[in-house]
Amino acid sequence: MHEMALAEGIVQIVESAARANDAQAVRAVWLELGALSHVEQEALRFSFDVVTRGTVAAGARLEVLTTPGLAWCMPCGESVDLARLGDPCPKCGSHQLQVTQGEEMRVKEIEIA
Amino acid sequence: MCTTCGCGNGETKIEGDAHQHEHRHADGTVHRHDHDHDHQHDPAHTHRDTAAHEHVHEHGQHDHGHDHSHGHAHEHEHVLPDGTVVRHSHDHGGVAAHGDHVHFGVGAAHAHAPGLSQSRMVQIEQDILAKNDRHARFNREFLAERGIFAVNLVSSPGSGKTTLLTESIARLLPSLPVTVIEGDQQTANDAERIRATGARALQINTGKGCHLDASMVERGLERLQPPDESVLFIENVGNLVCPAAFDLGEAHKVVVLSVTEGEDKPLKYPDMFRAATLMLLNKVDLLPYLDFDVARCIEYARRVNPAIEVMQVSATKGDGMDAWLAWVKLHAVTARHARVAPKSVAAE
């Protein structure tokens, strides 16, 4: 469950931005998580709640924006949707796919007071 | 750190790095505590952080505003987990720091309470793993300056990683210096097995943590001081999930899958097989007794990673070991030739 380590990374980023902006509290944290990223969202939410206790982000809402997966299909020569790693190209069935989007794991913004 | 599963850093122990003390009081009570000799030492790391913070302070705390108003409004579309689409725009009232991507909206579009201290949005745009990746870059430079080839060996528990390592080291050592960083939650058993081969090994116990991260390896490298132009094996914690996300600064991840496991593991744990350059299919001497379809397993691995190389080996019987060690030697030679001068020298 590396989501705990990811949550710690999120809280460090959030704390540092909150400090820099003289925030009294962090009300919400917006994440961008790619559909193909190495994250189990439920585990991350649980970890976030645990890790934010006693920090400026305690009780903050965790909002997740999911970026859909995209891949470049070599045989088709075009960009196609990819819901999960290991899935075939929805058009030609090939696995000659190069992921181009959907692996993001970013803190996008925070709402502070 | 975590009340349930951990992954906290506090419990990491690097051999010889943490002093453990035991005090016995007169009444018989025994207190144990650790000193963790952790220290920040790399100026490049703190420089990056400080720079970003200074940036933020500059814009955030001074009222004398920017005359060069950027005047662009960012429009965002948020898709909530339930499918609701929320659109809103931020007007960057003249305050926008590019470079480190710190933008300040005038007020949060989400703030609906007039009169109360208004909440505001602060754009951050930072990778969650940015800190790990900074340590990984430091490790990669450390290794490149010394011409060291580093392999991050990953697998589920029981795939035969440690046996594969001891057999590999025994064959490599006469011609090539080898050191090992051993990651396990507990015990120094594996490092002891490695040392029996004659190679130097450092055990890192992650405590409740489920993977090695780049800062652990950075501390490990400092302590281990692998020789120039050598091979460094990093044996990760047995886990096919978590180590996939953490760059340690290695040249390649090599995933070990034994034929006593399911042939569909590449599909079940695609992140790891996607992160690896090479899959070693271990224990192939047992194939006659098993119902394991090698061709299908390789096909599954290539579904998630069309470029993955595959070798079939048996660490105990020796099958395929020559090919695997030729791969290691080839990369070791490449690392030696690609050895970059340390920055201080290069600058002269």
Chai-1 contact restraints between the chains, C-beta under 6 A:
chainA,res_idxA,chainB,res_idxB,connection_type,confidence,min_distance_angstrom,max_distance_angstrom,comment,restraint_id
A,M1,B,C5,contact,1.0,0.0,6.0,A-B,restraint_1
A,H2,B,C210,contact,1.0,0.0,6.0,A-B,restraint_2
A,H2,B,H211,contact,1.0,0.0,6.0,A-B,restraint_3
A,H2,B,C242,contact,1.0,0.0,6.0,A-B,restraint_4
A,H2,B,A245,contact,1.0,0.0,6.0,A-B,restraint_5
A,M4,B,C2,contact,1.0,0.0,6.0,A-B,restraint_6
A,M4,B,C7,contact,1.0,0.0,6.0,A-B,restraint_7
A,A5,B,C7,contact,1.0,0.0,6.0,A-B,restraint_8
A,L6,B,I128,contact,1.0,0.0,6.0,A-B,restraint_9
A,G9,B,I128,contact,1.0,0.0,6.0,A-B,restraint_10
A,I10,B,I128,contact,1.0,0.0,6.0,A-B,restraint_11
A,I13,B,Q126,contact,1.0,0.0,6.0,A-B,restraint_12
A,A17,B,V122,contact,1.0,0.0,6.0,A-B,restraint_13
A,A17,B,I124,contact,1.0,0.0,6.0,A-B,restraint_14
A,A20,B,H53,contact,1.0,0.0,6.0,A-B,restraint_15
A,A20,B,V56,contact,1.0,0.0,6.0,A-B,restraint_16
A,A20,B,H57,contact,1.0,0.0,6.0,A-B,restraint_17
A,A20,B,G60,contact,1.0,0.0,6.0,A-B,restraint_18
A,N21,B,G60,contact,1.0,0.0,6.0,A-B,restraint_19
A,N21,B,V122,contact,1.0,0.0,6.0,A-B,restraint_20
A,R27,B,S119,contact,1.0,0.0,6.0,A-B,restraint_21
A,H38,B,A244,contact,1.0,0.0,6.0,A-B,restraint_22
A,H38,B,A245,contact,1.0,0.0,6.0,A-B,restraint_23
A,H38,B,D271,contact,1.0,0.0,6.0,A-B,restraint_24
A,V50,B,C2,contact,1.0,0.0,6.0,A-B,restraint_25
A,L65,B,H78,contact,1.0,0.0,6.0,A-B,restraint_26
A,L85,B,P270,contact,1.0,0.0,6.0,A-B,restraint_27
A,L85,B,R274,contact,1.0,0.0,6.0,A-B,restraint_28
A,L85,B,V304,contact,1.0,0.0,6.0,A-B,restraint_29
A,G86,B,L267,contact,1.0,0.0,6.0,A-B,restraint_30
A,G86,B,P270,contact,1.0,0.0,6.0,A-B,restraint_31
A,G86,B,R303,contact,1.0,0.0,6.0,A-B,restraint_32
A,G86,B,V304,contact,1.0,0.0,6.0,A-B,restraint_33
A,H95,B,R303,contact,1.0,0.0,6.0,A-B,restraint_34
A,Q96,B,P306,contact,1.0,0.0,6.0,A-B,restraint_35
A,M105,B,I128,contact,1.0,0.0,6.0,A-B,restraint_36
A,R106,B,D127,contact,1.0,0.0,6.0,A-B,restraint_37
A,V107,B,I124,contact,1.0,0.0,6.0,A-B,restraint_38
A,V107,B,Q126,contact,1.0,0.0,6.0,A-B,restraint_39
A,E109,B,M121,contact,1.0,0.0,6.0,A-B,restraint_40
A,E109,B,Q123,contact,1.0,0.0,6.0,A-B,restraint_41
A,E109,B,I124,contact,1.0,0.0,6.0,A-B,restraint_42
A,I110,B,V122,contact,1.0,0.0,6.0,A-B,restraint_43
A,E111,B,A108,contact,1.0,0.0,6.0,A-B,restraint_44
A,E111,B,H110,contact,1.0,0.0,6.0,A-B,restraint_45
A,E111,B,S119,contact,1.0,0.0,6.0,A-B,restraint_46
A,E111,B,M121,contact,1.0,0.0,6.0,A-B,restraint_47
A,I112,B,V122,contact,1.0,0.0,6.0,A-B,restraint_48
A,A113,B,S117,contact,1.0,0.0,6.0,A-B,restraint_49
A,A113,B,S119,contact,1.0,0.0,6.0,A-B,restraint_50
